[in-house]
Amino acid sequence: MRLILLFLIPFIFCCSTDKDDAENIDEAIEMTQTTGKASVTKVEVSGDPNAYTFNVTILSPDTGCEQYADWWEVIDFDGNLIYRRILAHSHVEKQPFTRSGGAIDISEMTEVYIRVHMNTSGYASSIQKGSVINGFTNSELDSDFATALQEVTPLPEGCAF
């Protein structure tokens, strides 16, 4: 037991790389403002197979209707659209923000990408990747992957504010 503690103590106090959540959010906000790209930062899932609800947290450099995250979507690894949640307005004052969508028709083992789209800069490369059973983690995806989906309905019909 003593040997285990001697091993763990330096790791806990010296080698931890976790930062304060507020600092992480500040860094992410700065990155989105610099790049003009949004990112999916978290995905939580509830519901039943083939009818899941996804709660997707997005960080985006919204400035109003002239620049905002206009949808998030679930796509398979081949680039096929499974589900799209339209975001009808900007979220200038609330960052990051979470929006729910469903019923999403996948099994608990289906691996998917969750990504966000900006009306001005297109798809973000910062996504979430995973499955309902294994959870979702931060990942990167080429922002040019399956860009033809930008023309697939449903699409936003405008921006409320």
Buried (B, 14 or more C-beta within 10 A) or exposed (E): EEEEEEEEEEEEEEEEEEEEEEEEBEEBBEBBEEBBBBBBBBBEBEEEEEEBBBBBBBBBBBEEBEBBBBBBBBBBEEEEBBBBBBBBBBBBEEBBBEBEBBEBEBEEEBBBBBBBBBBEBEBBBBBBBBBBEEEBEEBEBEBEBBEEBEEEEEEBEEBEE
